[in-house]
């Protein structure tokens, strides 16, 4: 059985190089009938905070935690790069800038609910971190897409870089190759999940459920679901 929601597609690549979370959220909002442009969402609803990068000469390796393989693949990521926000509270940087990072479900829930309230739309976003695939497929059955954290082009994720949460001595570790897509369907015969992937005009893509779950797990199974009020 194949079930696919007809969600309008938006490509992030040219205008919002690190805006996958915002573009995925806006695709979902547009599908729900909320006529909001991506720039409006980013500028008026998305909580953002700049990164404060150290001079490259001052950067230092983070302590422990890296496998030899990871250090060999991407040694420069095992680095404390400065200070910045908690990505569950603020987007780290700006979706308009290539050297920014991104955000997690807490930020997108806040931004989507702000946009939904502004449009007086009868829906609410909520965090669904840790929800299994069957729960996410149930959302599709109810006609509601899911914002889904995964990796860019489904590549393996990489641990690091690291930064201090602003104003504290707490060290935060980013999981690189982070990406966000909109789960818009599934195909039980092919054992695939169907996504609107905003990166490089990929459009609507079928990805094996096994690989999707693997990369989703590497990003701590972060997701945002919607409910009708």
Buried (B, 14 or more C-beta within 10 A) or exposed (E): EEBEBEBEBBBBBEBBBBBBBBBBBBBBBBBBEBEBEBBBBBEEBBBBBBBEBBEEEEBEBBEEEBEEEBBEEBEEBBBBBBBBBBBBBBBBBBBBBEEBBBBBBBBBBBBBBBBBEEBEBEBBBEBBBEBEBEEBBBBBEEEBBBBBBBBBEBEEBBBBBBBBBBEEEEEBBBBBBBBBBBBBBBBEEEEBBBBBBBBEEBEBBBBEBEBBBBBBEBBEBBBBBBEEE
